[in-house]
Amino acid sequence: MNGLTPGFADAGLTPGFADPVLDGQATFRAVLEAMSRPGRVQRAGSALRPPAPLNQAAAAVLLTLADADTGFAHDAGVAAEAWLRFHCGMPLVPGAQAAFVLATGTPPALASLAQGSEEEPQAGATLVLQVNALTEGTGWRLIGPGIETEHRLHVDGAPAGFVAAWAVNRASFPLGVDVVLCVGDRLAALPRTTMIAEG
Amino acid sequence: MSTTLEGYNFAYLDEATKRMIRRALLKAVAIPGHQIPFGAREMPLPYGWGTGGIQVTAAILGPTDTLKVIDQGADDTTNAISIRRFFTRVAGVATTEHTAEATVVQTRHRIPERLLREDQIIVYQVPQPEPLSRLEPRRTETKRLHALADYGLMHVRLYEDIARFGHIAKAYDYPVMVNGRYLMSPSPIPAFDNPKMHRMAALQLFGAGREKRIYAIPPYTDVRSLDFEDHPFRPIRAPHACALCASTDTYLDEVITDDAGGRLFVCSDTDHCAERQATAQEAAE
């Protein structure tokens, strides 16, 4: 058995994108904009009904970017796994080797994920991190490429010690992990170049 | 309205290829100036005609985009017209010749004179993405030099120009440091355009088809042209006014008009020049 059949039945398997080409394009542009302007909140996946605990934005990001070429690790449970693997067909790999890591609960330590190498820093992982709320204009002060002076972003549900772990991630540039923060149908990104200051 | 070609996916490339390019683009934005290998596809035009830029454009383009394509600043050259027509046929997108109306600008060898905005993306066609290629032909070695941020070779090359000619004799493809980390080829834009890359409001994406590399500069990112304290970088421009719009602060092309040494200088950015002429005419009436 390929492991997909039980999940298919359990989850009732809701559809992916209604229009995989154009919805994928719109989601990609949202992620590209988020990655280019860290801390600005974009919308993606409003029409999706992914199985819990997967939220719409995280589902949209993975439908858009993950496929058979991208190793995947997650903590989202059987139903979400079946849904994602049915729609994207990505292989499951250990967290340290994954190109995409989905965290719906407490995420693995940033330093435990793929960092890339000095010659190929692009092999660093993308962490899709589900949080409770994203609010622009308050909270963290973000500085770095893509930001004219500073962007402010309040992240409710960021894991404990994230800012300190992020400073370490930032310091190892060009190596490191990039993060896409997702809640509901909204997302924001933290590329590895972004500096976070609190308060 | 538009007659989109039957039998092709939206924007020509298949979805798996777009995903691969999109993943490369996102990592390129996260690591400004770093070249990322990608599996460039065969396109229905030869290498050197902008296959890298076209693939990047195809991966980002959506039905609501308005595309502008320029070749050496001009909207009306064969290459620019062909690429615009290509995307009209395979994606049904609107096209424009006006910089202000475009959401995506694909360019060969120029940056428009008009300042680009936050809601625009500029895609560069790149023939040789490796700034060190003329100095170190081995890819394995240049990768190592980028990893170590060892750019002494390029400084020596610029110094040799100063020793020989008294100035840095590089008028186009003038190397830049991106975000203080990676040495990057700006593609063969004139050195005159280099300052426009510095802290540009628009996202800048670069695609090299034959060399199979993608790189990017996020908005508001430091882009510094390499120079020396005693030989600061100077953008070069022909010391003339445009023969059509009288502009003295734009990049000019030299046009030979006869066999007797006749010549004139005109703006390379045709849209900007036409706009200035129209404004001048309105003012005169």
Interface residues (C-beta under 8 A of the other chain):
Chain A: P20 V21 L22 G24 Q25 A26 F28 R29 V31 L32 M35 S36 R37 T64 L65 A66 D67 D69 T70 A99 S117 E118 E119 P121 Q122 G124 T126 P145 G146 I147 E148 F173 P174 D178 P191 R192 T193
Chain B: N9 F10 A11 E15 A16 K18 R19 M20 R22 R23 A24 L25 L26 K27 A28 V29 A30 I31 P32 H34 I36 A59 I60 L61 G62 P63 E118 K143 R144 H146 A147 L148 N179 R181 Y182 R199 A201 L203 I217 P218 P219 Y220 T221 D222
